[in-house]
Amino acid sequence: MRQIQCPQEHLRAKGAFFLYLSYRKVVIFAVLIGLALTAGGGIYWYQQVIYTASLDTRPLNVGIVGEINSLQPAHLGSPEERLIASTLYEGLVYYDEEAGSIKPRLARSWKYSADNKTLTIELKKAKFSNGQPVTAEKVKMAWEKSFSTTKEWANISLFLPIEGSQARLEGRTPDIAGVEAVDSDTLRIRLEKPNSAFLHMLTNPIFWIYDDHEDLNPPPGTGPFVLQDGNEPNSFVMTRNEDYHGSLPRLSAVQFTLYKEPYQAFGDFQLNKLDFINQVPLAEINNIKENPEYKDKLIDRYLWITYSFGFNMNREPFAGNYLLRRALNYAVDRDSIIETVLADSYRTAKGVIPMGLPGYNKQLRGYTYDPEKAKELLAEAGYPEGEGLKPLVLAYNRDEGHRAVAEAVAAQFNKLGIEVQLQDMEWDYYKKQLNELNLLVFRVGWHADYPDADSFLYEMYHSSKVRISNFSGYNNPQVDKVLDAARAETKSNEERLKLLQRAEEIIVDDAPMLWLFQKKATALTGKHVRHLQMDGMGLIDWHKVELLKPSADGEGGSSTEEQV
């Protein structure tokens, strides 16, 4: 470096000038810091600057494997539809899985009456995406519309604890009498009887809020994102709702692209066209786990979704023969089917309640693979080595995965001398036969309607749910009594869960179903995505997700927490 010779006086003057500038900079910086601190926190201001600079403004590109028929809350029939619609809509409350409790969303607070039959909810100040305010009357209108237009009996049944729902269903009243808009900010709900599971029910999409005043499809919601006009047939673009009532999401937009099968989505993910896919091809799961590129990017958690075969409790040979039903439960090697057919995307199920769901009983023995025990029980049931037992017709909705599982189960029944005939059906026809109790042995996939064991136990095994969500026709007065007692237990959640676990023990011993598996999430996130997690319901908290700008070396930047 070339050095410049300067007179001593010039150096002194120059030094004084630099000293003056430095002093000015210090003073100005100190003033800025002081102003920031006075305004409410200089550290937070600094964090926000760094945070904003690290985020990418492009849409989060999401690949969804599955068919989307509707985004209206009343018509959501699949986990994929729920996932997309959750960007647009929200309910009065939500379930915080980490805290294990119900938290407010559009509700500001709530309170039960002394007899636990009346729930009063105070609403937050919020707006729909069309700018209209959320009021108690709007909530009532949305619920009325959802109740009157949904085609799913499982959804309708969630309203039935509310006073007047049955009368409204039968057309005897113009509205649900038990839902009352006291004033613009106060909603009052009267229940037929105390129901400790009702707040959990309110998390279901059937209770999500929208503005029914405008005849739009889908209608305006209050969610963190807004659906843009002019979307392609297989694509939806959601942009950030700048008028959102809570903290704004960290994403500027989300673009959903639909795929018919997992390999198409996975191929685009590998080409960096997608930041997230909701389903990984089963054959690729083990490869992904061994690939360092995808380390910590595979969402590998159990969902509150179960896979079972049901027995028709009103038809021979299952009516009154619990020994046969138990024999079939012991006859199936679930681990083998998971390994050979399902590529480790499921875990074995011991009973009714999936692992992780509030009320899950880790002490439950359930059923394990025990062919000798199965043979003994089969003989006690009156069918030694399968003799005298007519072929079991096993029905499932038409799908290659369902067929593979049915074939595997049938092969294991065959080892006991039991003949099985497989019958596949189109989905709509299958549902009709299922609801009318026309099937002998049948596939049942159950997704928790709300985050509580009551969703599996009461909805699937209480006698009042026969032909609604109780597909076996199961009717056990003892189980009904315990489940009713659990809903009536409003003082102690610990005691309530003990009652639910007792009900499960009775049901498992009675064996109205062949419980097989609990589903795993097999989703995959890109390297620039942070804080994208699925809860047990298969939903994402869109408020937390970050999309970071790629750095010069192609790697992701750092999130707010990592930088500050």
C-alpha positions as CSV (number, residue, x, y, z in Angstrom):
1,M,0.0,0.0,0.0
2,R,1.4,3.4,-1.0
3,Q,1.9,5.8,1.9
4,I,1.1,9.5,1.7
5,Q,3.4,12.0,3.5
6,C,1.4,14.8,5.2
7,P,2.5,17.8,7.2
8,Q,2.1,17.5,11.0
9,E,-0.5,20.3,11.1
10,H,-2.6,18.7,8.4
11,L,-2.7,15.5,10.4
12,R,-3.8,17.3,13.5
13,A,-6.6,19.1,11.7
14,K,-7.7,15.9,9.9
15,G,-7.7,14.0,13.2
16,A,-9.8,16.7,14.8
17,F,-12.2,16.6,11.9
18,F,-12.6,12.8,12.1
19,L,-12.9,13.0,15.9
20,Y,-15.8,15.5,15.4
21,L,-17.5,13.3,12.9
22,S,-17.1,10.3,15.2
23,Y,-18.6,12.3,18.0
24,R,-21.5,13.3,15.8
25,K,-22.1,9.6,14.8
26,V,-22.0,8.5,18.5
27,V,-24.5,11.2,19.5
28,I,-26.8,10.5,16.6
29,F,-26.7,6.7,17.2
30,A,-27.2,7.3,21.0
31,V,-30.2,9.4,20.2
32,L,-31.6,6.8,17.8
33,I,-31.1,4.1,20.4
34,G,-32.8,6.2,23.1
35,L,-35.7,6.9,20.8
36,A,-36.1,3.2,20.1
37,L,-35.9,2.3,23.7
38,T,-38.4,5.0,24.6
39,A,-40.8,3.7,21.9
40,G,-40.8,0.2,23.5
41,G,-37.6,-1.6,23.0
42,G,-34.5,-1.1,20.9
43,I,-33.6,-4.7,21.0
44,Y,-37.0,-5.7,19.5
45,W,-36.5,-3.0,16.8
46,Y,-33.1,-4.4,15.9
47,Q,-34.5,-8.0,15.8
48,Q,-37.2,-6.9,13.5
49,V,-34.8,-5.3,11.1
50,I,-32.7,-8.4,10.9
51,Y,-35.7,-10.6,10.8
52,T,-37.3,-8.8,7.9
53,A,-34.1,-8.8,5.9
54,S,-33.8,-12.6,6.3
55,L,-37.3,-13.5,4.9
56,D,-38.1,-14.3,1.3
57,T,-41.1,-12.5,-0.1
58,R,-41.9,-15.1,-2.7
59,P,-44.8,-17.5,-2.0
60,L,-44.2,-20.7,-0.1
61,N,-44.8,-23.3,-2.8
62,V,-46.8,-26.3,-1.4
63,G,-47.5,-29.5,-3.2
64,I,-50.7,-31.3,-2.1
65,V,-51.3,-34.9,-3.1
66,G,-55.1,-35.4,-3.2
67,E,-58.3,-34.2,-4.7
68,I,-59.8,-30.9,-3.5
69,N,-63.6,-30.7,-4.0
70,S,-64.3,-27.8,-1.7
71,L,-62.7,-25.2,0.6
72,Q,-66.0,-24.3,2.4
73,P,-65.7,-25.2,6.1
74,A,-69.0,-27.2,6.0
75,H,-67.9,-29.3,3.1
76,L,-64.3,-30.3,4.0
77,G,-64.1,-34.0,3.6
78,S,-60.4,-34.8,3.6
79,P,-57.2,-33.8,5.5
80,E,-55.9,-32.1,2.4
81,E,-59.0,-29.9,2.1
82,R,-58.7,-29.0,5.8
83,L,-55.0,-28.1,5.4
84,I,-55.6,-25.7,2.6
85,A,-58.8,-24.2,4.1
86,S,-56.9,-23.6,7.4
87,T,-55.1,-20.7,5.7
88,L,-58.5,-18.9,5.1
89,Y,-60.6,-19.8,8.1
90,E,-60.4,-20.2,11.9
91,G,-62.7,-21.0,14.8
92,L,-63.5,-19.4,18.1
93,V,-60.9,-21.6,19.8
94,Y,-58.0,-23.9,18.8
95,Y,-56.0,-26.7,20.5
96,D,-52.5,-25.9,21.5
97,E,-50.8,-29.3,21.4
98,E,-47.7,-28.2,23.2
99,A,-49.7,-26.7,26.1
100,G,-52.2,-29.5,26.0
101,S,-55.2,-27.1,26.3
102,I,-57.8,-25.1,24.4
103,K,-56.7,-21.6,23.5
104,P,-58.7,-18.6,22.2
105,R,-58.6,-17.6,18.5
106,L,-61.6,-15.5,17.6
107,A,-62.9,-15.8,21.1
108,R,-61.5,-13.4,23.7
109,S,-62.8,-15.4,26.7
110,W,-65.5,-17.9,27.7
111,K,-67.3,-18.9,30.8
112,Y,-69.7,-21.8,31.7
113,S,-72.8,-21.3,33.9
114,A,-73.0,-23.0,37.3
115,D,-74.9,-26.0,35.9
116,N,-72.3,-26.3,33.0
117,K,-75.1,-26.2,30.4
118,T,-74.6,-22.6,29.1
119,L,-71.4,-21.4,27.5
120,T,-71.0,-17.6,27.1
121,I,-68.2,-16.5,24.7
122,E,-66.9,-13.0,24.3
123,L,-65.5,-12.2,20.8
124,K,-62.4,-10.4,19.8
125,K,-62.5,-7.4,17.5
126,A,-61.8,-8.9,14.1
127,K,-62.7,-8.5,10.5
128,F,-63.5,-10.8,7.6
129,S,-61.3,-10.6,4.6
130,N,-64.0,-8.5,2.9
131,G,-63.7,-5.8,5.7
132,Q,-66.9,-6.7,7.5
133,P,-66.7,-7.0,11.3
134,V,-67.0,-10.3,13.0
135,T,-70.1,-10.3,15.2
136,A,-72.0,-12.8,17.3
137,E,-74.8,-12.7,14.8
138,K,-72.3,-13.5,12.0
139,V,-71.0,-16.5,14.0
140,K,-74.6,-17.7,14.4
141,M,-75.3,-17.3,10.7
142,A,-72.2,-19.2,9.7
143,W,-73.0,-22.1,12.0
144,E,-76.6,-22.2,10.7
145,K,-75.4,-22.3,7.1
146,S,-72.8,-25.0,7.9
147,F,-75.3,-27.1,9.8
148,S,-78.0,-26.9,7.1
149,T,-75.7,-27.6,4.1
150,T,-73.2,-30.2,5.3
151,K,-73.7,-33.7,4.0
152,E,-71.6,-35.5,6.5
153,W,-73.5,-37.0,9.4
154,A,-70.3,-37.0,11.5
155,N,-70.3,-33.2,11.1
156,I,-74.0,-32.8,11.9
157,S,-73.6,-34.9,15.1
158,L,-71.1,-32.3,16.4
159,F,-74.0,-29.8,16.6
160,L,-76.4,-32.2,18.4
161,P,-75.2,-31.4,21.9
162,I,-76.5,-27.8,21.3
163,E,-80.1,-27.2,22.5
164,G,-82.5,-27.1,19.5
165,S,-80.2,-28.7,17.0
166,Q,-82.3,-31.8,16.6
167,A,-85.5,-29.7,16.1
168,R,-83.6,-27.6,13.5
169,L,-82.4,-30.8,11.8
170,E,-86.0,-32.1,11.6
171,G,-87.3,-28.8,10.2
172,R,-89.4,-28.0,13.3
173,T,-87.6,-24.6,14.0
174,P,-86.1,-22.0,11.6
175,D,-82.8,-21.9,13.5
176,I,-80.8,-23.5,16.3
177,A,-82.5,-22.2,19.4
178,G,-79.5,-22.9,21.6
179,V,-77.2,-20.5,19.7
180,E,-78.0,-16.9,20.7
181,A,-76.3,-13.6,19.7
182,V,-76.7,-11.6,23.0
183,D,-75.0,-8.5,21.5
184,S,-72.5,-7.9,18.8
185,D,-69.6,-9.2,20.9
186,T,-71.3,-11.9,23.0
187,L,-72.4,-15.4,21.9
188,R,-74.4,-17.7,24.2
189,I,-74.6,-21.4,23.6
190,R,-77.1,-23.6,25.6
191,L,-76.3,-27.3,25.7
192,E,-78.8,-30.1,26.2
193,K,-76.7,-31.4,29.1
194,P,-73.2,-30.8,30.4
195,N,-70.6,-31.8,27.9
196,S,-66.9,-31.7,28.9
197,A,-65.8,-32.4,25.3
198,F,-67.8,-29.5,23.7
199,L,-64.9,-26.9,23.7
200,H,-62.8,-29.5,21.9
201,M,-65.6,-30.0,19.4
202,L,-65.5,-26.2,18.6
203,T,-62.1,-26.7,17.0
204,N,-63.6,-28.8,14.2
205,P,-63.8,-27.1,10.8
206,I,-67.6,-27.3,10.8
207,F,-67.4,-24.5,13.5
208,W,-65.0,-22.3,11.5
209,I,-66.3,-18.8,11.0
210,Y,-67.1,-17.1,7.6
211,D,-69.3,-14.2,6.3
212,D,-72.4,-15.9,4.9
213,H,-73.8,-12.5,3.8
214,E,-71.9,-12.6,0.5
215,D,-72.8,-15.3,-1.9
216,L,-69.2,-16.3,-2.6
217,N,-67.5,-19.7,-3.0
218,P,-65.5,-20.0,-0.9
219,P,-66.9,-17.2,1.4
220,P,-64.7,-14.6,3.2
221,G,-63.0,-15.9,6.3
222,T,-60.9,-14.4,9.1
223,G,-57.7,-16.5,8.5
224,P,-54.2,-15.2,8.1
225,F,-54.4,-15.5,4.3
226,V,-56.8,-14.5,1.6
227,L,-57.6,-16.5,-1.6
228,Q,-56.6,-14.6,-4.8
229,D,-58.9,-14.4,-7.8
230,G,-58.0,-16.0,-11.1
231,N,-56.3,-19.2,-9.9
232,E,-55.6,-22.1,-12.2
233,P,-57.7,-25.3,-11.9
234,N,-55.0,-27.2,-10.0
235,S,-53.5,-24.2,-8.1
236,F,-54.5,-21.9,-5.3
237,V,-52.7,-18.7,-4.3
238,M,-53.2,-17.2,-0.8
239,T,-51.8,-13.8,0.0
240,R,-51.2,-12.5,3.5
241,N,-54.3,-10.9,5.1
242,E,-52.9,-7.5,6.1
243,D,-56.0,-6.8,8.2
244,Y,-55.6,-10.0,10.3
245,H,-56.7,-9.5,13.9
246,G,-53.6,-11.2,15.4
247,S,-49.9,-11.1,14.6
248,L,-49.3,-11.2,10.9
249,P,-48.0,-14.4,9.4
250,R,-44.3,-14.4,8.4
251,L,-45.1,-15.6,4.9
252,S,-46.1,-13.2,2.3
253,A,-48.1,-15.8,0.3
254,V,-48.7,-19.5,0.0
255,Q,-49.2,-21.2,-3.4
256,F,-50.8,-24.7,-3.3
257,T,-50.4,-27.0,-6.3
258,L,-52.4,-30.2,-6.6
259,Y,-51.0,-33.5,-7.6
260,K,-52.7,-36.8,-8.4
261,E,-50.0,-39.1,-7.0
262,P,-47.0,-38.7,-4.7
263,Y,-44.2,-39.3,-7.3
264,Q,-45.3,-36.2,-9.3
265,A,-45.0,-34.0,-6.2
266,F,-41.8,-35.6,-5.1
267,G,-40.2,-35.1,-8.5
268,D,-41.0,-31.3,-8.5
269,F,-39.7,-31.1,-4.9
270,Q,-36.4,-32.6,-6.0
271,L,-36.3,-30.0,-8.8
272,N,-36.7,-27.3,-6.1
273,K,-40.1,-26.2,-7.5
274,L,-41.7,-26.9,-4.1
275,D,-40.9,-26.0,-0.6
276,F,-43.2,-28.5,1.1
277,I,-45.0,-31.7,0.1
278,N,-47.7,-33.2,2.2
279,Q,-47.1,-36.8,1.1
280,V,-43.9,-38.7,0.2
281,P,-44.0,-41.9,-1.9
282,L,-44.0,-44.8,0.5
283,A,-41.2,-46.5,-1.4
284,E,-38.9,-43.4,-0.9
285,I,-39.3,-43.0,2.8
286,N,-36.3,-45.2,3.8
287,N,-34.1,-43.6,1.1
288,I,-35.1,-40.1,2.4
289,K,-34.2,-41.0,5.9
290,E,-30.7,-42.1,4.8
291,N,-30.1,-39.1,2.6
292,P,-28.1,-36.3,4.4
293,E,-29.7,-33.7,2.1
294,Y,-33.1,-34.3,3.7
295,K,-31.8,-34.6,7.3
296,D,-34.2,-33.1,9.7
297,K,-36.6,-32.2,6.8
298,L,-38.8,-35.2,7.0
299,I,-41.9,-34.6,9.2
300,D,-41.9,-37.9,11.0
301,R,-44.6,-37.8,13.6
302,Y,-47.8,-39.8,14.4
303,L,-51.1,-38.3,13.4
304,W,-54.4,-38.9,15.2
305,I,-55.6,-41.1,12.3
306,T,-56.3,-44.8,12.7
307,Y,-56.8,-47.7,10.2
308,S,-59.0,-50.6,11.3
309,F,-61.3,-53.3,10.0
310,G,-64.8,-53.3,11.6
311,F,-67.0,-56.3,12.3
312,N,-70.8,-56.0,11.8
313,M,-72.1,-56.7,15.3
314,N,-75.6,-57.3,14.1
315,R,-74.8,-60.2,11.7
316,E,-73.5,-63.7,12.0
317,P,-70.8,-64.8,12.8
318,F,-69.9,-61.8,14.8
319,A,-73.1,-61.1,16.7
320,G,-72.7,-62.4,20.2
321,N,-69.4,-64.1,19.5
322,Y,-66.7,-61.9,21.1
323,L,-64.3,-65.0,21.1
324,L,-64.2,-65.0,17.3
325,R,-63.6,-61.2,17.2
326,R,-60.8,-61.5,19.7
327,A,-59.3,-64.4,17.7
328,L,-59.1,-62.3,14.6
329,N,-57.4,-59.5,16.5
330,Y,-54.7,-61.9,17.7
331,A,-54.3,-63.4,14.2
332,V,-52.8,-60.4,12.5
333,D,-49.1,-59.6,12.4
334,R,-49.4,-55.8,12.2
335,D,-45.6,-55.2,12.2
336,S,-45.1,-57.5,9.2
337,I,-47.8,-55.6,7.2
338,I,-46.2,-52.3,8.1
339,E,-42.8,-53.5,7.0
340,T,-43.9,-55.2,3.7
341,V,-46.8,-53.0,2.6
342,L,-46.7,-49.7,4.4
343,A,-43.0,-48.8,4.4
344,D,-42.9,-47.7,8.0
345,S,-45.5,-45.0,7.5
346,Y,-47.7,-46.4,10.3
347,R,-47.3,-47.9,13.8
348,T,-49.2,-50.8,15.3
349,A,-52.4,-49.9,17.2
350,K,-53.2,-51.7,20.4
351,G,-56.7,-50.3,20.7
352,V,-59.0,-47.4,20.0
353,I,-57.1,-44.2,21.0
354,P,-54.1,-43.2,18.9
355,M,-50.8,-42.4,20.7
356,G,-50.4,-38.7,21.5
357,L,-54.1,-37.9,21.7
358,P,-55.2,-36.6,25.1
359,G,-56.6,-39.7,26.9
360,Y,-54.2,-42.2,25.3
361,N,-53.5,-45.1,27.7
362,K,-49.9,-46.3,27.4
363,Q,-50.7,-49.1,29.9
364,L,-53.3,-50.7,27.7
365,R,-52.2,-54.2,26.7
366,G,-54.4,-54.5,23.6
367,Y,-53.7,-57.1,21.0
368,T,-50.4,-58.4,19.8
369,Y,-49.6,-61.0,17.2
370,D,-50.2,-64.4,18.9
371,P,-51.3,-67.1,16.3
372,E,-51.5,-69.8,19.0
373,K,-53.8,-67.7,21.1
374,A,-55.8,-67.0,17.9
375,K,-56.2,-70.7,17.3
376,E,-57.4,-71.4,20.8
377,L,-60.0,-68.6,20.8
378,L,-61.2,-69.7,17.3
379,A,-61.8,-73.2,18.6
380,E,-63.6,-71.8,21.7
381,A,-65.7,-69.7,19.4
382,G,-67.0,-72.9,17.7
383,Y,-64.8,-72.8,14.6
384,P,-61.8,-75.1,15.1
385,E,-59.2,-74.4,12.4
386,G,-62.0,-72.4,10.6
387,E,-64.4,-75.3,10.2
388,G,-68.0,-74.3,9.8
389,L,-67.1,-70.6,9.3
390,K,-68.5,-69.2,6.1
391,P,-66.2,-67.1,4.0
392,L,-65.7,-63.6,5.4
393,V,-66.4,-60.9,2.9
394,L,-63.9,-58.1,3.5
395,A,-65.0,-54.8,1.9
396,Y,-62.9,-51.7,1.2
397,N,-63.1,-48.5,-0.9
398,R,-61.3,-48.9,-4.2
399,D,-57.6,-48.0,-3.7
400,E,-54.4,-49.9,-4.3
401,G,-53.1,-49.3,-0.8
402,H,-56.4,-50.5,0.8
403,R,-56.3,-53.6,-1.5
404,A,-52.7,-54.4,-0.4
405,V,-53.6,-54.3,3.3
406,A,-56.7,-56.3,2.7
407,E,-54.8,-59.0,0.9
408,A,-52.2,-59.1,3.7
409,V,-54.8,-59.5,6.4
410,A,-56.7,-62.1,4.3
411,A,-53.5,-64.1,3.9
412,Q,-53.0,-64.2,7.7
413,F,-56.6,-65.3,8.3
414,N,-56.0,-68.0,5.7
415,K,-53.3,-69.5,8.0
416,L,-56.1,-70.2,10.6
417,G,-58.2,-71.9,8.0
418,I,-60.4,-68.9,7.5
419,E,-61.5,-68.2,3.9
420,V,-61.8,-64.5,2.9
421,Q,-63.4,-62.9,-0.1
422,L,-62.3,-59.3,-1.0
423,Q,-64.8,-56.8,-2.3
424,D,-63.8,-53.3,-3.5
425,M,-66.3,-50.5,-4.0
426,E,-66.4,-46.9,-5.3
427,W,-66.2,-44.5,-2.4
428,D,-69.7,-43.0,-2.6
429,Y,-71.3,-46.5,-2.8
430,Y,-69.0,-47.7,-0.1
431,K,-70.0,-44.9,2.3
432,K,-73.7,-45.7,1.7
433,Q,-73.3,-49.4,2.4
434,L,-71.2,-48.5,5.5
435,N,-73.8,-46.2,7.0
436,E,-76.6,-48.7,6.3
437,L,-74.7,-51.5,8.2
438,N,-74.7,-53.7,5.1
439,L,-71.1,-54.8,5.2
440,L,-69.8,-57.8,7.2
441,V,-66.1,-56.9,7.5
442,F,-65.1,-53.4,6.4
443,R,-62.2,-50.9,6.3
444,V,-62.5,-47.9,8.6
445,G,-60.2,-44.9,8.5
446,W,-60.8,-42.5,11.3
447,H,-59.4,-39.0,11.5
448,A,-60.0,-37.3,14.9
449,D,-62.8,-34.8,14.5
450,Y,-61.5,-32.9,17.5
451,P,-58.4,-33.3,19.7
452,D,-59.7,-35.5,22.4
453,A,-60.2,-39.3,23.1
454,D,-63.9,-38.6,23.1
455,S,-63.7,-38.2,19.3
456,F,-62.8,-41.8,18.9
457,L,-64.7,-43.4,21.8
458,Y,-68.0,-41.6,21.9
459,E,-68.3,-41.0,18.2
460,M,-67.5,-44.6,17.1
461,Y,-68.8,-46.7,19.9
462,H,-71.7,-45.0,21.7
463,S,-75.0,-46.5,20.7
464,S,-76.5,-43.1,19.9
465,K,-74.0,-42.9,17.0
466,V,-75.2,-46.0,15.2
467,R,-75.6,-45.3,11.4
468,I,-73.8,-41.9,12.0
469,S,-70.3,-42.7,12.9
470,N,-70.7,-46.1,14.8
471,F,-70.3,-48.3,11.7
472,S,-70.3,-51.6,13.6
473,G,-73.7,-51.2,15.1
474,Y,-72.0,-51.6,18.5
475,N,-74.4,-51.3,21.4
476,N,-73.0,-51.9,24.9
477,P,-75.0,-50.3,27.8
478,Q,-72.0,-50.4,30.1
479,V,-69.8,-48.5,27.6
480,D,-72.7,-45.9,27.0
481,K,-72.9,-45.4,30.8
482,V,-69.1,-44.7,31.2
483,L,-68.9,-42.5,28.1
484,D,-71.9,-40.4,29.3
485,A,-70.3,-40.1,32.7
486,A,-67.1,-38.8,31.1
487,R,-68.9,-36.1,29.2
488,A,-70.8,-35.2,32.4
489,E,-67.5,-34.9,34.3
490,T,-66.8,-31.1,34.1
491,K,-64.8,-30.5,37.3
492,S,-61.8,-32.8,36.9
493,N,-60.2,-33.5,33.6
494,E,-58.1,-36.2,35.2
495,E,-61.2,-38.0,36.3
496,R,-62.7,-37.5,32.9
497,L,-59.7,-39.1,31.1
498,K,-59.8,-42.0,33.6
499,L,-63.4,-42.7,32.6
500,L,-62.5,-42.5,28.9
501,Q,-59.7,-45.0,29.4
502,R,-62.1,-47.3,31.3
503,A,-64.5,-47.2,28.3
504,E,-61.6,-48.1,26.0
505,E,-60.7,-51.1,28.1
506,I,-64.2,-52.5,27.9
507,I,-64.4,-51.9,24.1
508,V,-61.0,-53.5,23.4
509,D,-62.0,-56.5,25.4
510,D,-65.2,-56.7,23.5
511,A,-63.4,-56.4,20.2
512,P,-66.0,-54.9,17.8
513,M,-63.1,-54.0,15.5
514,L,-59.8,-55.3,14.3
515,W,-57.5,-52.4,15.2
516,L,-54.5,-52.3,12.9
517,F,-52.4,-49.1,12.6
518,Q,-51.9,-45.4,13.4
519,K,-50.8,-43.2,10.6
520,K,-47.5,-41.3,10.4
521,A,-47.0,-38.0,8.7
522,T,-44.8,-38.4,5.7
523,A,-44.3,-34.8,4.7
524,L,-41.1,-33.1,3.5
525,T,-40.0,-29.5,3.9
526,G,-37.4,-27.6,1.8
527,K,-34.1,-26.4,3.1
528,H,-35.2,-22.7,3.3
529,V,-38.3,-23.5,5.4
530,R,-38.3,-23.0,9.1
531,H,-40.9,-23.7,11.9
532,L,-43.2,-25.7,9.7
533,Q,-44.7,-28.4,11.9
534,M,-47.8,-30.6,11.7
535,D,-50.0,-31.2,14.7
536,G,-51.8,-34.4,15.5
537,M,-54.7,-33.3,13.4
538,G,-52.4,-32.9,10.4
539,L,-52.8,-29.1,10.4
540,I,-50.0,-26.4,10.2
541,D,-49.7,-23.3,12.3
542,W,-49.3,-20.9,9.4
543,H,-48.5,-18.0,11.7
544,K,-45.1,-19.5,12.6
545,V,-43.8,-20.7,9.2
546,E,-40.8,-18.8,7.8
547,L,-39.4,-18.9,4.3
548,L,-35.8,-17.7,4.3
549,K,-33.8,-16.1,1.5
550,P,-31.1,-18.3,0.0
551,S,-27.6,-17.2,0.8
552,A,-24.8,-16.8,-1.7
553,D,-23.7,-20.4,-1.3
554,G,-27.2,-21.7,-1.8
555,E,-27.9,-22.6,1.7
556,G,-30.7,-21.2,3.8
557,G,-30.2,-18.2,6.0
558,S,-31.0,-18.1,9.7
559,S,-34.3,-17.6,11.4
560,T,-34.9,-14.8,13.9
561,E,-34.0,-16.9,16.9
562,E,-30.8,-18.1,15.3
563,Q,-29.6,-14.6,14.3
564,V,-30.3,-12.6,17.5
